[in-house]
Amino acid sequence: MSAIRSGWLAAYAALALPLAAAALPIYVHAPKYYAELGLPLATIGVLLLVLRALDALSDPLLGLLTDRVPERYGGRRVIIAAAVPFLALGMVLLFNPPESGGLGTWLAISLILVYLGLSASSIAYFSIGSAASRDYDERTRITAARGAAALVGVLLAAALPEVLSSRLGREAGFAWFSVVFVVLLLVAAAVTLRFGLPAARLPRAKPEPLRLRALVAPLANPGFRWLALVFLVNGVAAAVPATLVLFYVGDILRRPDLAGAFLAIYFVCGAAGMPLWVRLAHWIGKKHAWLTAMGASVVAFVWAFSLGEGDALAFALVCALSGLAFGADLALPASMLADVIDHDERAGRSRPDGSYFGLWHMLEKFALAAAAGAAFPLLDLLGYRPGTPSLALAGVYALMPCAIRVIAALILLRAPIETAPRVRQRQLEGEAI
């Protein structure tokens, strides 16, 4: 198979930008937005709990469906094309609520559309990238390009609503953000579907019946079981500080005004670090490159525990160094998953990339839920109260994720996941790893 052209890769990566940009408004802004409109917090909490649980549990089914649309009918591209309108409509409804009454129902309907559109399009989109190449290093190029575009989307979603709200007011600002988002989503989807990775590069799906047991079929792959465990534990380690960063910046550093700048430093350095991890993975293999990144993340981030009021510059350095390490989380795990899926192809079955990424996305959402479910009760148990400096907050924010990441690294170290030389040898022997 010929090498992936840079133009194809750039066009494929385009859709990652709006898909990543959707997450921040949905998970961060929407709850506060509806609370300020008068919807009771208890109602918001119940809706989010139920809908997010259903969203996560639906991911394996969506993945299964993406594997069963024949390429002659558009394959995974038709899934993306069908899902994008749901995401666009849901985002517009979410930030354009009625002026009186029915806020709970409106929020529920909006989130159902958004979750369905985002999950279906993301799973199909990631599956296309996974199936597009059999080359060990090229797969990392694909995930790195997608990750870089996603970071741009996150930065855009962090800045644009605040800029628009400051100029137009909160409600009008978010309404206009939804319009800008839809335009960006439709353009990016068109670019990816029209000019992205050619359909000829994708393996043809073999007709298989839709059976419920196929939802968990990837768990029969021992490589996936190990990699999924590492991904879940490492995901919790990453989600704890993401959940608590605003509390840490406000109550420990006493610089809530710099929260946006700290996040920008972190994500920009994450994007800047991805070429490093792509190159290192080529030299020493993805597994060892990821282990290196985990170690670097712990060494860089543990120092946040010792910081206090006035240490903004020191924390900016922590954000920069841990952000560089974060680039590996974007570039390497999904690339390693593509290598692991080859197990099914070698066994004579079609590549069920969608089924794998359905479970993969479900684990990602479980990691976010586990981080919040562990961190907040622990802080409450340790006596932390928002608005006051607390050693407990510094410990849970900085030390807890470092300890969890060490556990993830130990699991990865033991995991029987193939290293680069063996994978490349298999490529030479059979065209499929």
Number of C-alpha atoms within 10 A of each C-alpha: 9 7 9 18 10 11 12 16 20 19 22 27 27 26 29 27 25 26 26 22 23 24 17 16 21 16 12 12 15 18 17 14 17 19 15 12 13 11 18 13 14 10 13 19 11 11 17 17 13 11 16 19 15 14 20 19 18 18 28 25 19 23 28 27 19 30 26 20 19 15 18 9 9 13 20 29 22 17 21 25 18 14 22 24 18 20 27 24 17 25 26 21 20 27 25 17 18 11 8 7 11 11 21 15 11 16 22 17 15 22 24 19 21 27 25 21 25 25 24 28 28 26 28 29 25 22 26 25 23 26 20 21 24 20 21 22 19 17 25 29 22 23 26 27 23 25 25 25 23 24 24 20 22 23 20 19 21 19 12 17 20 16 15 18 17 12 10 14 13 16 16 17 19 26 23 19 23 24 16 13 22 22 14 19 24 17 14 21 27 16 18 24 21 14 15 22 23 15 17 9 15 19 15 17 18 15 11 11 8 13 8 11 7 16 20 15 13 22 15 10 14 15 20 22 15 17 22 20 16 21 21 21 24 25 24 27 27 21 22 27 23 15 18 19 18 17 21 26 20 19 21 24 19 19 16 17 10 16 15 14 12 21 21 23 20 25 24 19 21 27 26 16 22 27 19 16 28 24 16 17 23 17 14 13 23 28 23 18 21 26 19 16 21 23 16 16 25 20 14 20 24 19 14 22 17 11 14 20 13 12 15 17 10 14 19 18 17 22 27 25 21 25 26 27 29 26 29 30 23 23 30 25 20 24 22 24 20 29 24 22 23 20 19 16 15 13 9 8 13 18 25 24 26 30 28 28 28 31 26 23 20 19 22 20 21 18 22 19 18 18 22 18 12 13 21 17 12 15 18 13 10 14 13 17 13 14 12 12 19 18 15 19 27 21 16 22 26 24 21 17 27 25 14 19 24 19 16 22 23 13 17 21 15 9 17 13 19 16 14 19 14 12 18 18 12 13 15 11 10 9 12 17 22
